[in-house]
Amino acid sequence: MKSFKFKSAEMRIAEATLRKINDWEPKISQLTDEELKHKTNEFRERLKSGETPEQIRPEVFAVSREATKRVLGKRPYDVQMIGGIILDLGSVAEMKTGEGKTITSIAPVYQNALTGNSVIVSTVNEYLAERDAEEMGLVFNFLGLSVGINKAQMATDLKRAAYACDVVYSVHSELGFDYLRDNMVMSKEEKVQRGLDYILLDEVDSILIDEAKTPLIISGGDNDESNLYTAADLFVRTLNQDDYFIDEETKSVYLTDKGIEKANKYFNFTNLYDIQNSELVHRIQNALRAHKVMKLDVEYIVRNDKIELVDSFTGRIMEGRAYSEGLQQAIQAKERVEVENETKTLATITYQNFFRLFKKISGMTGTALTEEKEFIDIYNMRVNVVPTNKPVVRIDDKDEIYVDMHSKWKAVVKEVKRVYKRKQPILIGTAQVDDSEVLHEYLLNEGIPHTVLNAKQDASEAEIIAQAGQLGAVTIATNMAGRGTDIKPSKEALEVGGLYVLGTEKAESRRIDNQLKGRSGRQGDVGYTKFFLSLDDQLILRFSVQDHWKEIFKSYGEDPIAGESIRKAFLSAQKKIEGFNYDSRKSVLNFDDVIRQQRDLIYEQRDLILNRDDLGSIIRKMIAVAAEQTVNNPYFVKKNNTLDLEGFCNYVNNNFMQLTNKQFTPDEIRKFDREDLINYIRDNWNKEYEKLRQNLINKFGVGGLAESEREIILRVFDLAWQDHINVMDKLRRSTHLVQYAQKNPYQVYTKLGSKKFKELTNTIAIGGTVNLMKNYDAMPATNSLDIQWVFKNMMNKNDSNDNNLKKINFINHLLASEHEHLIKRGLSLEEIENVIASKKEQLLREFKITEKEFEKANNPIENNALAEEIKPAL
């Protein structure tokens, strides 16, 4: 039966467009350099005149191809043009290693930059970002486009300048962090990004799939609980194998009944799982995971007494990354390095939800087809396999499988020895750092010269890879996925069979194995790949079949196991783990989708506040919500369901009315029912706040008013949102417990999350109103009676402390506030000193405080007790 090869709509469009590009090529090639450069302005004018990007695409791609040929000396192949069209259509282009993905990206990036919208090329590390920006930037600069590089640790103004360029190259994680930071700024001018329009992701599967399990987190505000980490760590060190259970399939670890009993005894608890012990339970769970699941030189390494994470897919150190929720601290306690304080999450987003913010997204990689379902489900992107420029002649041999690890390593060393003898370059892929070091010892004993590339030698990566294709080269590499550097076999090496890729373990994903294989046989070169496996490999250890299989195949001894069934079993195990990992990423995304909707609303409202010149309408809405929440607060309801008038008035007057001449009394509010009281409180607050606003305008002008209000509201917004993120984080951690009550954790999280978000909006409204009504900058500029009245209002009648201390404290506050605003207005130091001196003289006179009393109170040497109590703001 004849097989039918289905072509996607994107591939049919790409092939049709390629024919048009080739038709344009002779005409474009006749242009002078100046005429070719002028094409950029011509395209921009045509787009402004109403032509669509699709209509000009063939000519744009032809211009890009000609510019690439003239600047880089390389004419992009037809298959590279097809790949570029696939990228311009917002899909994933799967192109084999060595097919020139970087040059493929030039045309779609040029096409999208013509619109004037933001165009970002995302890479997996800064080395690649700089390399590509410099090399491809030559073409873009030739065509009149500006190119920027965005890096971590760059100054804000340099970042802003990079994003302002027509094309910006950046590491993927830094893009996410910049987005989060942009939504924490206090003015719109501080933002660095100029929009999320089009992004082209290099190694798209590594970024959107492999790294999608861990969210991006900005942390701050140390939370010292180091004694809990230490206590949990010491307890876990006392456990034996009967006290915990590891689920190898899901990599989860739990205390058994014996372990729980031991914990109760160790910590002197009646029940470990009482609600008051929840923080310690969480620490114990992390300590268990750190000791029993996380492995040194696999998931992390210790370098310079610091825990550094290893990317399990690329073998690289993940600079600046740390595990969240206390796991990092648990590993630090395990490895006996300094336990850093766990920090509070200030902002967070998953890779999935960040990249889905872009209006258009595309990506290229050597391997993506096995994960097409995930690309479609989560990102609405199809995967299109772009044909190779030359046929692949590499030989992919069948896997050799051994009963135990020792037999496997013996076979690997024997094979390396054979290959080295004939001088064929060999790249040996290991899954873990400790495997590469075991093999290193074996090869040393055999006297075979070799080079090791793992997370510990990451700095010399490019140099090691450059030599890996030379005659007689033996290179051991931990996980070659996403390395981004081609291995080019020398002419002599090709004559003896090209690059030999030897895999020593199957990865959790077939994509990673395919990437390792793809290092050999680039651009039609000869090459050879083979995997050597054992029943002791991690892939088999994750399933409860290892002992059973070892018993069945023990007769093979040190010989490879024959037959196809065992190879199919390995493939089946790999597919099962791919399924687990997909479910895990989908679960992360489902839970983050709840907070994504909330984050979108908060950031949208935040942008509204940043961009409005008059915040009056927003403030009135906040006051309305605050009034309703205050009147309906159950704290003021007595047992007979009536309002505690005295307590209510005290609360409202102390928190909202300190700077006003209005004070609520029980007799005044007694006559209102609940609904009318809400309206009465709201109307009074609006009326009094208008007076405060007028004071701000009188003192600082309309611009100063907006700046003051914006700063107050945003600070309330940000603090409340940060608290909410941490509440939601704890909520997510605890929802798995509802499974025992036969409830769906996601549904429970969604329901409780919605309730918490409603509480958040109420908190922002009340906090914003309180802070606006207590803004001391809104006090009258010269009315001493008002200032004295406010001060009297602030005094606690039951406070027996010297009133002079209170007055001096209040004066210090007013002077500090004035000082801050003078700085913002850009006054010189001399001008500020003169204004403050004049203001201080006026306030001392109004409050009847002598200069000597004031200086003495503010001099910690003369009066430590007095100074400690006052804590002057200046």
TORKE-121415 format. One line per 10 residues: number of its first residue (from 0); their letters; for each residue z, y, x of C-alpha. Coordinates in steps of 0.1 Angstrom, whole numbers, plus 5000, padded with zeros to 4 digits. Example, Ala and Ser with C-alpha at 12.3 -4.5 7.8 and 13.67 -1.06 7.14 Angstrom:
% residues 2
0	AS	5078,4955,5123  5071,4989,5137 .
***
This chain:
% residues 874
0	MKSFKFKSAE	5000,5000,5000  4990,5034,5014  5020,5057,5020  5018,5093,5007  5034,5120,5028  5048,5148,5006  5043,5184,5018  5067,5210,5006  5055,5243,4991  5067,5261,5022 .
10	MRIAEATLRK	5046,5239,5045  5015,5243,5023  5020,5282,5024  5026,5280,5062  4994,5260,5068  4973,5283,5046  4988,5314,5063  4981,5299,5098  4944,5297,5090  4944,5335,5081 .
20	INDWEPKISQ	4964,5343,5113  4938,5324,5134  4910,5344,5115  4927,5376,5125  4932,5366,5162  4897,5375,5176  4899,5410,5161  4935,5417,5172  4928,5405,5207  4902,5432,5211 .
30	LTDEELKHKT	4928,5460,5206  4940,5480,5236  4978,5480,5243  4981,5514,5227  4963,5503,5196  4984,5471,5194  5016,5491,5197  5004,5515,5170  5002,5486,5146  5039,5487,5140 .
40	NEFRERLKSG	5038,5522,5125  5007,5513,5105  5025,5483,5090  5055,5504,5081  5032,5530,5063  5014,5502,5044  5047,5488,5032  5058,5523,5021  5025,5526,5002  5032,5495,4982 .
50	ETPEQIRPEV	5018,5466,5001  5042,5436,5001  5055,5418,5032  5036,5387,5020  5003,5406,5019  5005,5418,5055  5021,5386,5069  4990,5370,5085  4980,5402,5103  5017,5409,5114 .
60	FAVSREATKR	5019,5374,5128  4986,5378,5146  4998,5410,5162  5031,5393,5172  5012,5364,5188  4990,5388,5208  5020,5409,5219  5038,5378,5230  5008,5366,5250  5004,5400,5267 .
70	VLGKRPYDVQ	5041,5406,5275  5054,5370,5282  5022,5354,5293  5026,5327,5267  5003,5324,5236  5024,5309,5208  5010,5275,5197  4998,5269,5161  5030,5249,5155  5051,5278,5166 .
80	MIGGIILDLG	5033,5300,5141  5039,5274,5114  5076,5274,5124  5077,5312,5122  5062,5313,5087  5088,5287,5076  5115,5310,5089  5100,5340,5072  5101,5320,5039  5139,5316,5042 .
90	SVAEMKTGEG	5140,5279,5052  5151,5257,5080  5125,5249,5106  5132,5216,5124  5115,5217,5158  5120,5192,5185  5137,5202,5218  5113,5219,5242  5089,5231,5214  5098,5268,5221 .
100	KTITSIAPVY	5120,5277,5192  5129,5311,5209  5093,5322,5209  5088,5308,5174  5115,5334,5162  5096,5365,5175  5070,5368,5146  5095,5363,5116  5120,5387,5133  5092,5413,5138 .
110	QNALTGNSVI	5079,5409,5102  5114,5415,5087  5122,5444,5110  5092,5463,5097  5110,5470,5064  5138,5490,5082  5164,5466,5069  5191,5450,5091  5177,5420,5111  5201,5398,5130 .
120	VSTVNEYLAE	5194,5368,5153  5225,5347,5156  5231,5323,5186  5258,5299,5194  5271,5317,5226  5269,5350,5243  5249,5336,5272  5220,5327,5248  5224,5360,5229  5219,5380,5262 .
130	RDAEEMGLVF	5192,5358,5275  5171,5359,5243  5177,5396,5237  5164,5404,5272  5134,5380,5272  5123,5384,5235  5133,5421,5236  5104,5428,5260  5080,5419,5232  5099,5439,5205 .
140	NFLGLSVGIN	5102,5469,5228  5064,5467,5235  5059,5468,5198  5082,5499,5194  5113,5481,5181  5148,5487,5194  5169,5457,5204  5207,5455,5205  5233,5429,5217  5265,5426,5199 .
150	KAQMATDLKR	5294,5410,5219  5330,5403,5214  5354,5428,5230  5328,5456,5228  5339,5491,5219  5334,5500,5183  5309,5527,5190  5288,5503,5211  5289,5478,5183  5278,5504,5158 .
160	AAYACDVVYS	5249,5513,5182  5239,5477,5185  5238,5471,5147  5218,5503,5143  5189,5488,5163  5159,5473,5146  5169,5438,5159  5204,5427,5170  5213,5395,5188  5249,5383,5183 .
170	VHSELGFDYL	5271,5352,5185  5276,5339,5149  5314,5341,5149  5314,5378,5160  5292,5387,5131  5319,5373,5107  5347,5390,5125  5328,5423,5124  5324,5419,5086  5361,5413,5081 .
180	RDNMVMSKEE	5370,5442,5104  5346,5465,5085  5366,5457,5054  5398,5468,5070  5387,5503,5081  5402,5535,5068  5369,5555,5066  5333,5545,5060  5323,5561,5094  5344,5534,5112 .
190	KVQRGLDYIL	5322,5505,5099  5298,5490,5125  5275,5468,5104  5247,5485,5084  5240,5458,5059  5235,5420,5056  5198,5417,5049  5181,5391,5070  5196,5366,5095  5178,5340,5117 .
200	LDEVDSILID	5202,5314,5129  5194,5295,5162  5209,5260,5162  5214,5265,5124  5229,5230,5118  5256,5237,5145  5266,5270,5128  5262,5262,5091  5274,5226,5091  5294,5216,5122 .
210	EAKTPLIISG	5314,5248,5124  5318,5252,5086  5350,5232,5085  5371,5259,5102  5372,5294,5086  5371,5327,5106  5406,5343,5106  5418,5377,5118  5455,5374,5125  5484,5398,5132 .
220	GDNDESNLYT	5520,5405,5125  5540,5379,5145  5561,5355,5124  5587,5339,5147  5596,5304,5137  5595,5288,5171  5628,5269,5165  5612,5251,5136  5582,5240,5158  5606,5227,5184 .
230	AADLFVRTLN	5628,5209,5159  5598,5192,5143  5584,5183,5177  5616,5167,5190  5619,5147,5157  5584,5134,5159  5590,5122,5195  5617,5099,5182  5593,5081,5158  5579,5046,5164 .
240	QDDYFIDEET	5548,5030,5148  5567,5018,5117  5577,5054,5109  5542,5068,5102  5508,5057,5089  5474,5070,5102  5444,5068,5079  5417,5064,5105  5389,5070,5080  5401,5105,5070 .
250	KSVYLTDKGI	5422,5112,5102  5452,5119,5080  5488,5110,5091  5519,5105,5069  5555,5095,5072  5563,5061,5058  5595,5054,5038  5612,5044,5070  5600,5077,5086  5613,5098,5056 .
260	EKANKYFNFT	5647,5080,5059  5648,5087,5096  5640,5124,5089  5667,5127,5063  5692,5113,5088  5679,5134,5117  5680,5167,5098  5710,5158,5077  5691,5161,5044  5696,5144,5011 .
270	NLYDIQNSEL	5659,5146,5003  5634,5158,5029  5610,5169,5001  5634,5193,4983  5616,5226,4978  5639,5244,5002  5627,5222,5030  5590,5229,5024  5585,5249,5056  5601,5223,5078 .
280	VHRIQNALRA	5580,5195,5061  5549,5215,5069  5560,5218,5106  5568,5180,5107  5533,5173,5093  5517,5195,5120  5538,5179,5147  5527,5144,5135  5491,5155,5135  5495,5170,5170 .
290	HKVMKLDVEY	5511,5139,5185  5493,5111,5166  5458,5124,5158  5449,5153,5181  5440,5141,5216  5442,5160,5249  5408,5163,5266  5391,5155,5232  5400,5181,5207  5416,5205,5232 .
300	IVRNDKIELV	5423,5209,5269  5452,5226,5287  5440,5253,5311  5462,5279,5328  5491,5268,5306  5471,5276,5275  5458,5254,5248  5420,5258,5246  5400,5242,5218  5369,5220,5225 .
310	DSFTGRIMEG	5340,5221,5201  5336,5184,5192  5299,5189,5187  5289,5208,5217  5316,5200,5242  5321,5237,5248  5354,5256,5250  5357,5277,5218  5368,5310,5233  5394,5330,5214 .
320	RAYSEGLQQA	5397,5303,5187  5430,5287,5176  5440,5262,5149  5456,5279,5119  5486,5271,5097  5509,5263,5127  5488,5234,5142  5482,5254,5173  5519,5259,5178  5526,5222,5172 .
330	IQAKERVEVE	5501,5213,5200  5518,5239,5223  5551,5223,5216  5537,5188,5222  5521,5199,5256  5553,5218,5266  5535,5251,5271  5548,5284,5257  5549,5283,5219  5533,5315,5207 .
340	NETKTLATIT	5544,5331,5174  5525,5320,5144  5507,5350,5130  5500,5363,5095  5464,5360,5082  5451,5396,5078  5415,5386,5067  5396,5353,5064  5362,5340,5054  5344,5306,5058 .
350	YQNFFRLFKK	5311,5305,5076  5295,5292,5043  5306,5322,5023  5299,5347,5051  5263,5336,5056  5257,5334,5019  5263,5371,5017  5229,5377,5034  5200,5386,5011  5178,5363,5032 .
360	ISGMTGTALT	5187,5335,5056  5167,5311,5078  5173,5289,5107  5159,5267,5134  5171,5236,5151  5160,5203,5166  5178,5182,5140  5185,5191,5104  5166,5167,5081  5195,5143,5078 .
370	EEKEFIDIYN	5216,5171,5063  5189,5185,5040  5210,5178,5009  5238,5200,5022  5214,5228,5031  5200,5228,4996  5233,5224,4978  5252,5251,4997  5226,5275,5011  5196,5269,4989 .
380	MRVNVVPTNK	5175,5263,5020  5149,5235,5024  5144,5217,5057  5108,5216,5070  5099,5194,5099  5074,5212,5121  5050,5189,5139  5052,5188,5177  5025,5206,5198  5018,5173,5216 .
390	PVVRIDDKDE	5026,5138,5204  5061,5124,5213  5056,5096,5238  5093,5091,5246  5106,5055,5242  5138,5052,5220  5151,5017,5229  5174,4996,5207  5212,5001,5211  5231,4976,5232 .
400	IYVDMHSKWK	5265,4967,5217  5294,4950,5235  5326,4934,5223  5350,4956,5243  5351,4990,5262  5354,4974,5296  5322,4953,5291  5304,4984,5279  5314,5005,5310  5303,4977,5333 .
410	AVVKEVKRVY	5269,4975,5316  5265,5013,5318  5273,5014,5355  5249,4985,5361  5222,5004,5342  5228,5037,5360  5227,5019,5394  5193,5003,5385  5179,5036,5373  5193,5056,5403 .
420	KRKQPILIGT	5177,5031,5426  5142,5040,5413  5152,5077,5415  5146,5083,5378  5168,5112,5366  5194,5101,5341  5215,5121,5317  5246,5102,5304  5260,5115,5272  5297,5109,5266 .
430	AQVDDSEVLH	5316,5118,5234  5349,5129,5250  5361,5146,5282  5383,5116,5292  5352,5093,5288  5332,5114,5313  5361,5112,5337  5364,5074,5333  5327,5070,5341  5331,5095,5370 .
440	EYLLNEGIPH	5356,5071,5386  5333,5041,5380  5304,5058,5396  5325,5071,5426  5335,5035,5432  5298,5025,5432  5289,5053,5456  5265,5069,5432  5263,5107,5436  5265,5125,5403 .
450	TVLNAKQDAS	5274,5157,5385  5299,5160,5356  5295,5186,5329  5323,5188,5303  5345,5215,5288  5363,5219,5321  5331,5228,5340  5316,5248,5312  5311,5279,5334  5285,5262,5356 .
460	EAEIIAQAGQ	5266,5247,5327  5232,5264,5332  5231,5255,5369  5240,5218,5363  5214,5215,5335  5187,5231,5357  5191,5203,5382  5194,5174,5357  5156,5167,5357  5152,5164,5394 .
470	LGAVTIATNM	5143,5131,5412  5174,5109,5416  5197,5133,5395  5226,5116,5377  5244,5139,5352  5273,5131,5330  5276,5155,5301  5301,5157,5272  5282,5161,5240  5249,5178,5248 .
480	AGRGTDIKPS	5244,5191,5213  5235,5228,5211  5234,5234,5248  5204,5257,5244  5191,5250,5279  5160,5228,5284  5160,5200,5310  5126,5201,5327  5118,5170,5347  5100,5176,5380 .
490	KEALEVGGLY	5065,5163,5386  5079,5135,5408  5105,5126,5381  5077,5123,5354  5059,5098,5377  5089,5075,5376  5094,5076,5338  5107,5111,5331  5143,5118,5320  5164,5088,5309 .
500	VLGTEKAESR	5190,5097,5283  5218,5071,5281  5243,5075,5253  5277,5059,5256  5290,5064,5220  5275,5072,5186  5286,5106,5173  5300,5112,5138  5266,5125,5128  5231,5111,5135 .
510	RIDNQLKGRS	5220,5147,5142  5241,5148,5173  5226,5116,5186  5191,5129,5178  5199,5161,5197  5210,5140,5228  5178,5119,5226  5157,5151,5222  5167,5162,5257  5141,5137,5269 .
520	GRQGDVGYTK	5103,5137,5261  5098,5174,5255  5063,5188,5251  5047,5153,5253  5065,5143,5285  5073,5107,5291  5110,5097,5287  5134,5070,5277  5166,5068,5256  5191,5041,5250 .
530	FFLSLDDQLI	5227,5038,5236  5254,5015,5250  5282,5009,5225  5313,4987,5219  5335,4975,5191  5363,4997,5207  5343,5029,5200  5359,5056,5178  5332,5051,5152  5345,5015,5145 .
540	LRFSVQDHWK	5382,5024,5151  5380,5047,5120  5374,5016,5098  5396,4986,5093  5371,4962,5106  5375,4963,5144  5398,4932,5147  5378,4912,5123  5345,4920,5142  5360,4913,5176 .
550	EIFKSYGEDP	5371,4879,5164  5336,4871,5150  5318,4882,5182  5344,4872,5209  5321,4844,5221  5297,4869,5236  5323,4878,5262  5307,4905,5285  5272,4900,5272  5256,4923,5246 .
560	IAGESIRKAF	5259,4912,5210  5225,4899,5196  5210,4906,5162  5201,4936,5140  5231,4932,5116  5256,4948,5141  5233,4978,5147  5230,4983,5109  5268,4981,5107  5271,5010,5132 .
570	LSAQKKIEGF	5245,5030,5113  5264,5023,5080  5297,5035,5096  5279,5067,5108  5265,5075,5074  5300,5069,5058  5316,5094,5082  5288,5119,5075  5297,5116,5039  5334,5121,5046 .
580	NYDSRKSVLN	5326,5152,5067  5303,5166,5040  5331,5161,5014  5356,5178,5037  5333,5208,5041  5325,5209,5004  5363,5209,4996  5369,5238,5021  5341,5257,5003  5353,5249,4968 .
590	FDDVIRQQRD	5388,5262,4976  5373,5292,4994  5351,5300,4965  5382,5309,4945  5393,5334,4970  5357,5345,4977  5354,5359,4941  5387,5377,4946  5377,5389,4981  5344,5402,4967 .
600	LIYEQRDLIL	5362,5422,4940  5388,5436,4965  5361,5446,4991  5339,5461,4963  5368,5482,4951  5377,5491,4987  5342,5503,4993  5344,5524,4961  5375,5541,4975  5358,5546,5009 .
610	NRDDLGSIIR	5327,5562,4994  5342,5584,4967  5350,5620,4975  5372,5624,4944  5396,5595,4938  5411,5611,4906  5396,5585,4881  5407,5556,4903  5442,5570,4905  5444,5575,4868 .
620	KMIAVAAEQT	5435,5539,4862  5462,5528,4887  5488,5550,4870  5479,5535,4836  5484,5499,4849  5516,5509,4867  5530,5525,4836  5523,5494,4815  5538,5471,4841  5569,5492,4846 .
630	VNNPYFVKKN	5577,5494,4809  5570,5457,4804  5590,5447,4834  5614,5419,4821  5640,5432,4845  5649,5461,4822  5651,5439,4791  5687,5431,4779  5697,5398,4763  5694,5413,4728 .
640	NTLDLEGFCN	5657,5422,4737  5663,5459,4739  5655,5481,4769  5681,5490,4795  5676,5527,4792  5699,5537,4820  5685,5512,4845  5649,5520,4835  5654,5558,4839  5671,5554,4873 .
650	YVNNNFMQLT	5643,5531,4885  5615,5554,4874  5632,5586,4886  5640,5572,4921  5606,5556,4927  5582,5579,4909  5598,5613,4903  5614,5624,4936  5589,5651,4944  5586,5664,4908 .
660	NKQFTPDEIR	5608,5687,4887  5607,5662,4859  5635,5636,4854  5635,5610,4826  5668,5606,4805  5679,5578,4782  5681,5601,4753  5645,5612,4758  5630,5578,4759  5652,5562,4733 .
670	KFDREDLINY	5629,5574,4704  5598,5556,4717  5587,5521,4708  5572,5501,4737  5536,5511,4733  5543,5548,4728  5567,5547,4758  5538,5533,4780  5516,5563,4769  5544,5588,4773 .
680	IRDNWNKEYE	5553,5576,4809  5516,5575,4818  5509,5610,4805  5539,5624,4823  5529,5607,4856  5493,5620,4853  5506,5655,4846  5531,5656,4875  5506,5640,4899  5481,5667,4891 .
690	KLRQNLINKF	5506,5692,4903  5511,5673,4936  5473,5671,4940  5471,5708,4937  5497,5712,4964  5476,5690,4987  5445,5711,4980  5465,5743,4987  5477,5729,5020  5447,5709,5033 .
700	GVGGLAESER	5417,5717,5011  5397,5693,4989  5387,5672,5019  5423,5668,5031  5433,5657,4995  5407,5629,4995  5416,5618,5030  5454,5617,5022  5449,5598,4989  5424,5574,5005 .
710	EIILRVFDLA	5447,5565,5033  5477,5559,5010  5457,5537,4986  5440,5517,5013  5472,5509,5031  5487,5496,4998  5454,5477,4992  5454,5460,5026  5491,5451,5028  5490,5436,4992 .
720	WQDHINVMDK	5457,5417,5000  5471,5403,5033  5502,5391,5014  5480,5376,4987  5459,5357,5013  5490,5341,5027  5503,5332,4993  5470,5316,4984  5470,5297,5017  5505,5283,5010 .
730	LRRSTHLVQY	5493,5275,4974  5463,5256,4987  5485,5236,5011  5508,5226,4983  5483,5218,4956  5475,5183,4970  5510,5173,4957  5498,5176,4921  5476,5145,4926  5507,5125,4922 .
740	AQKNPYQVYT	5510,5139,4887  5473,5128,4880  5461,5165,4881  5431,5179,4898  5442,5200,4929  5412,5223,4927  5417,5231,4890  5454,5237,4895  5446,5260,4925  5420,5279,4905 .
750	KLGSKKFKEL	5444,5285,4876  5473,5295,4898  5450,5316,4920  5438,5336,4890  5474,5342,4880  5483,5354,4915  5452,5377,4916  5464,5394,4884  5498,5399,4900  5480,5413,4931 .
760	TNTIAIGGTV	5461,5439,4910  5494,5449,4893  5511,5451,4927  5484,5474,4941  5486,5497,4910  5524,5500,4911  5525,5503,4950  5497,5529,4950  5513,5550,4923  5547,5549,4940 .
770	NLMKNYDAMP	5533,5559,4973  5511,5587,4958  5540,5601,4939  5562,5599,4970  5537,5616,4993  5558,5642,5011  5527,5660,5022  5522,5669,4985  5553,5691,4986  5547,5728,4981 .
780	ATNSLDIQWV	5539,5746,5014  5563,5776,5010  5585,5771,4979  5619,5766,4994  5635,5760,4960  5612,5731,4954  5620,5716,4988  5657,5720,4983  5655,5705,4948  5635,5675,4962 .
790	FKNMMNKNDS	5661,5670,4990  5690,5671,4965  5671,5645,4944  5669,5623,4974  5706,5624,4981  5727,5594,4971  5757,5607,4951  5778,5578,4963  5770,5584,5000  5799,5597,5019 .
800	NDNNLKKINF	5780,5604,5051  5777,5639,5064  5751,5658,5044  5739,5675,5075  5727,5642,5089  5706,5637,5057  5692,5672,5059  5682,5668,5096  5666,5634,5088  5646,5650,5060 .
810	INHLLASEHE	5635,5679,5082  5624,5654,5109  5603,5636,5083  5586,5668,5071  5579,5679,5107  5565,5645,5116  5542,5645,5085  5530,5680,5094  5524,5670,5130  5502,5641,5120 .
820	HLIKRGLSLE	5481,5662,5097  5476,5689,5124  5463,5662,5148  5439,5650,5122  5426,5685,5117  5417,5686,5154  5441,5714,5165  5448,5719,5202  5482,5708,5215  5493,5744,5220 .
830	EIENVIASKK	5483,5753,5184  5502,5723,5170  5533,5733,5190  5532,5768,5176  5528,5757,5139  5556,5730,5143  5579,5756,5159  5573,5780,5130  5577,5753,5104  5609,5740,5120 .
840	EQLLREFKIT	5624,5776,5120  5616,5780,5083  5631,5746,5073  5663,5752,5094  5668,5785,5076  5662,5769,5041  5686,5740,5047  5712,5762,5065  5711,5741,5097  5717,5758,5130 .
850	EKEFEKANNP	5694,5752,5160  5724,5738,5179  5732,5713,5151  5696,5702,5149  5692,5697,5187  5725,5679,5190  5716,5655,5162  5682,5647,5179  5697,5642,5214  5706,5605,5219 .
860	IENNALAEEI	5724,5612,5251  5748,5637,5235  5754,5617,5203  5741,5581,5203  5757,5572,5170  5741,5602,5153  5707,5596,5168  5708,5560,5158  5715,5569,5122  5689,5596,5120 .
870	KPAL	5660,5578,5138  5638,5609,5138  5602,5602,5129  5589,5624,5158 .
***
